[in-house]
């Protein structure tokens, strides 16, 4: 049995700076490489010309960690364009913010 060493990159578009990968068993697209499917090279080459096989070591070498803006909002962080006030501090374990200088 051939090794499943390849992710399939949909080279037609991206989401922000995030690549789009085929999900497991041709189940749609994902941005998170941890949710992407691994395919044999033969399977990966059988897709559209815009679907690019990328070896898992190459893809994993390009992974970066980032914090999602929408998740910060869900955690209670508020954003203001008013630069005259000190920024709020998110307190671990709470979904509220307290002033930087109590």
C-alpha positions as CSV (number, residue, x, y, z in Angstrom):
1,X,0.0,0.0,0.0
2,X,1.3,3.4,-0.9
3,X,2.1,5.9,1.8
4,X,-0.2,8.8,2.4
5,X,2.4,11.5,2.5
6,X,0.7,14.3,0.6
7,X,-1.7,17.1,1.4
8,X,-3.6,18.5,-1.6
9,X,-3.4,22.3,-1.9
10,X,-6.2,24.1,-3.7
11,X,-4.1,26.7,-5.5
12,X,-7.1,28.6,-6.9
13,X,-7.5,30.7,-3.8
14,X,-6.7,31.3,-0.1
15,X,-8.4,32.6,3.0
16,X,-6.5,35.7,4.1
17,X,-2.9,34.3,4.1
18,X,-4.1,30.7,4.8
19,X,-3.9,28.0,2.2
20,X,-6.9,25.8,1.4
21,X,-6.3,22.1,1.7
22,X,-8.5,19.2,0.8
23,X,-10.1,17.5,3.8
24,X,-9.9,13.8,4.5
25,X,-11.6,11.6,1.9
26,X,-12.2,14.5,-0.5
27,X,-14.5,16.0,2.2
28,X,-14.2,19.6,1.3
29,X,-11.7,22.4,2.1
30,X,-10.0,23.3,5.4
31,X,-7.4,25.9,6.4
32,X,-6.1,24.1,9.4
33,X,-3.5,21.6,8.3
34,X,-4.4,19.4,11.3
35,X,-7.8,18.9,9.7
36,X,-6.6,18.2,6.2
37,X,-6.5,14.8,4.6
38,X,-3.3,13.0,3.7
39,X,-3.3,11.3,0.3
40,X,-1.0,9.1,-1.8
41,X,0.8,10.9,-4.5
42,X,-1.2,9.0,-7.1
43,X,-4.5,10.1,-5.5
44,X,-3.2,13.7,-5.2
45,X,-2.3,13.8,-8.9
46,X,-5.7,12.6,-9.9
47,X,-7.4,15.8,-9.0
48,X,-7.7,19.1,-10.9
49,X,-4.6,20.8,-12.4
50,X,-5.1,23.5,-9.8
51,X,-4.8,21.0,-6.9
52,X,-1.2,20.7,-6.0
53,X,0.3,17.8,-4.1
54,X,2.5,19.1,-1.2
55,X,4.6,16.6,0.8
56,X,3.6,16.7,4.4
57,X,7.2,17.7,5.5
58,X,7.1,20.7,3.3
59,X,3.6,21.7,4.4
60,X,4.4,21.2,8.1
61,X,7.6,23.3,7.7
62,X,5.3,26.2,6.6
63,X,2.9,26.1,9.6
64,X,2.8,29.2,11.8
65,X,0.9,29.9,15.0
66,X,-1.5,32.8,15.1
67,X,-4.3,34.1,17.3
68,X,-7.7,34.5,15.7
69,X,-9.2,37.9,16.0
70,X,-12.8,36.5,16.4
71,X,-11.7,34.2,19.2
72,X,-10.3,37.2,21.1
73,X,-13.6,38.9,20.8
74,X,-15.4,35.7,22.1
75,X,-12.9,35.8,25.1
76,X,-14.1,39.2,26.0
77,X,-11.4,41.4,24.4
78,X,-12.7,44.7,23.1
79,X,-11.0,46.8,20.5
80,X,-11.0,50.6,20.3
81,X,-9.5,53.0,17.9
82,X,-9.2,55.5,20.8
83,X,-5.5,55.6,21.5
84,X,-5.8,58.2,24.3
85,X,-6.8,55.5,26.8
86,X,-4.5,52.7,28.0
87,X,-5.4,49.3,26.5
88,X,-7.5,46.9,28.6
89,X,-6.0,43.7,30.0
90,X,-7.6,40.4,29.6
91,X,-7.4,38.6,32.9
92,X,-6.8,34.8,32.6
93,X,-9.8,32.7,33.6
94,X,-12.3,35.6,33.2
95,X,-14.2,36.9,30.3
96,X,-13.9,40.4,31.4
97,X,-11.3,43.1,31.1
98,X,-9.8,45.2,33.8
99,X,-7.9,48.4,33.5
100,X,-4.1,48.1,33.1
101,X,-3.6,50.5,36.1
102,X,-6.2,49.6,38.8
